[in-house]
Amino acid sequence: MQTKIEQTTSQNREIIENFSQEVQKILYSKASEKVKLKWFYSARYWAEYMMNLNNSLIMQNLQERPAIQNKPINDH
C-alpha cells in the first residue's frame, strides 16, 4: 500500500509524462509558431500549477508525520 507521499509523487510523475506528451504534440503540429508558443505556455503553466499543488500536499504530509526518534543500533 502506498503512502500519501508516494501517491503524490506518482501523480507528479504522471504530470511530467503528460507534459512531455503535450510538448511533443505541440512541436509536431502544423500550427504557426505563435500558436505553438501559446499552447506550450498553457501546458507549462498547467503542469506547474498541478505540481505546486502536489508538492504542497507532500509538505503537509511530511509535517503530519511523527518525528522519528534516534535509537541506538544494536549490532547483534
Buried (B, 14 or more C-beta within 10 A) or exposed (E): EEEBBEBBBEBBEEBEEBBEEBBEEBEEEEEEEEEBEEBBEEBEEBBEEBBEEBEEBBEEBEEEEEEEEEEEEEEE
